[in-house]
Amino acid sequence: MIETEDLRKEFRAGRAGIVRRRSGRAVTTAVDGLTLAIPPGRVTGLLGLNGAGKTTTIKIIATLLRQTSGTVRVDGLDPLRDPNAVRRRINLIAGGERMVYARMTGRENLWYFGQLYDVPRGVLRPRIDELLALVGLDAAADTVVERYSRGMAQRLSIARGLINDPAYLLLDEPTLGLDAPIARDLRRVVARLAREGKGVLLTSHYLAEVEELCRHVYVIGDGRHLTEGSPAELTARTGCHRRVRVTVAGHSARVESAVAAFAGRLGARADVEVAENGDMTVSLSHPDEIAGPLTMAIVDAGGTLAGLEVAEPSLEDAILTLNDEAGLVTA
Ligand SMILES: Nc1ncnc2c1ncn2[C@@H]1O[C@H](COP(=O)(O)OP(=O)(O)OP(=O)(O)O)[C@@H](O)[C@H]1O
């Protein structure tokens, strides 16, 4: 289990050119009292807007940054006292960063990183083959990475992150900028690793990805814990409702005012968007079954239905609501 307790990280801006407060040096509190648990055999999510403190938290756990206060334990080990033992148990994959060497082949990269982790040669050789197969790069194993597509390089990064057979994998935006099918393949690999017993900490701006993979999610804002739970619990707790979207052919002021009156009677707010072709899309969230009465109101006002969609509340709805409630805005 990875556990953090009351973790706190302040950055002090000391370099020239950075505006200082009159009281002294400017301080940014990136992580402000986070207590997290990342058990084995599960994908745990860490969500927050830009600047919420996710990457800083991950870097502290990965021994790349030192906390200002609070503790981290990795299977009971303190990264400050036993960094090497902790590094053998964890690995980090950050989507936005190039973490493999372009001039080497995929296999050479894995060999190089395996040696950095002191993986015995007899273990490393078969492990490289297994990992190349796991991420679907066996055919490209001996091609230099500069000839890889972005998705292939990213998959190689995943294999690199597994080269020391870590018990815990820290994934910071692992599918950033990847095409949908490649991202989906990566998600399958991550789900499989968790099923096989690895503990995974995932940050991602793709909330559908978090919803699919994570059994437990921490939501943070301005470095602080906002809430936690399974995606379903978070959605239920924030009181998000099913959203009904009705598309009406052509724009009609009469339909629009009928929709506004309908929403007003429910004490809800209807969002109306008008597309370039003039079609109107009305969307409304409510706990009751409103698809029928809403479409009736539209038809009664002379509208012609062109589409109807009922979407269950998503983690994205919940996170938007939480951030609104906490008064947070994107950095
Ligand atoms: N090296 C640093 N020096 C000073 N401030 C920093 C440093 N690294 C991060 N910060 C600040 O700490 C806060 C948290 O940043 P962090 O990168 O951890 O957030 P994040 O949640 O990962 O954001 P994003 O989603 O944009 O990646 C931000 O206000 C950021 O500007």
PDBQT file of the ligand as one rigid body, heavy atoms in Angstrom, charges set to zero:
ROOT
HETATM    1  N1  LIG A 401       8.799  23.847  -9.382  1.00  0.00    +0.000 N 
HETATM    2  C1  LIG A 401       7.804  24.655  -9.038  1.00  0.00    +0.000 A 
HETATM    3  N2  LIG A 401       8.046  25.888  -8.557  1.00  0.00    +0.000 NA
HETATM    4  C2  LIG A 401       7.048  26.706  -8.184  1.00  0.00    +0.000 A 
HETATM    5  N3  LIG A 401       5.737  26.393  -8.266  1.00  0.00    +0.000 NA
HETATM    6  C3  LIG A 401       5.420  25.175  -8.757  1.00  0.00    +0.000 A 
HETATM    7  C4  LIG A 401       6.432  24.249  -9.166  1.00  0.00    +0.000 A 
HETATM    8  N4  LIG A 401       5.818  23.115  -9.600  1.00  0.00    +0.000 NA
HETATM    9  C5  LIG A 401       4.484  23.329  -9.464  1.00  0.00    +0.000 A 
HETATM   10  N5  LIG A 401       4.250  24.560  -8.962  1.00  0.00    +0.000 N 
HETATM   11  C6  LIG A 401       2.926  25.140  -8.643  1.00  0.00    +0.000 C 
HETATM   12  O1  LIG A 401       2.258  24.250  -7.776  1.00  0.00    +0.000 OA
HETATM   13  C7  LIG A 401       0.876  24.159  -8.094  1.00  0.00    +0.000 C 
HETATM   14  C8  LIG A 401       0.504  22.730  -8.378  1.00  0.00    +0.000 C 
HETATM   15  O2  LIG A 401       1.104  22.308  -9.596  1.00  0.00    +0.000 OA
HETATM   16  P1  LIG A 401       0.988  20.820 -10.178  1.00  0.00    +0.000 P 
HETATM   17  O3  LIG A 401       1.814  20.760 -11.417  1.00  0.00    +0.000 OA
HETATM   18  O4  LIG A 401       1.267  19.849  -9.107  1.00  0.00    +0.000 OA
HETATM   19  O5  LIG A 401      -0.561  20.752 -10.534  1.00  0.00    +0.000 OA
HETATM   20  P2  LIG A 401      -1.355  19.704 -11.441  1.00  0.00    +0.000 P 
HETATM   21  O6  LIG A 401      -2.601  19.401 -10.680  1.00  0.00    +0.000 OA
HETATM   22  O7  LIG A 401      -0.484  18.568 -11.807  1.00  0.00    +0.000 OA
HETATM   23  O8  LIG A 401      -1.691  20.587 -12.701  1.00  0.00    +0.000 OA
HETATM   24  P3  LIG A 401      -1.876  20.161 -14.269  1.00  0.00    +0.000 P 
HETATM   25  O9  LIG A 401      -3.212  19.521 -14.362  1.00  0.00    +0.000 OA
HETATM   26  O10 LIG A 401      -1.846  21.481 -14.949  1.00  0.00    +0.000 OA
HETATM   27  O11 LIG A 401      -0.729  19.272 -14.633  1.00  0.00    +0.000 OA
HETATM   28  C9  LIG A 401       0.662  25.126  -9.244  1.00  0.00    +0.000 C 
HETATM   29  O12 LIG A 401       0.230  26.348  -8.716  1.00  0.00    +0.000 OA
HETATM   30  C10 LIG A 401       2.035  25.249  -9.859  1.00  0.00    +0.000 C 
HETATM   31  O13 LIG A 401       2.175  26.496 -10.489  1.00  0.00    +0.000 OA
ENDROOT
TORSDOF 0
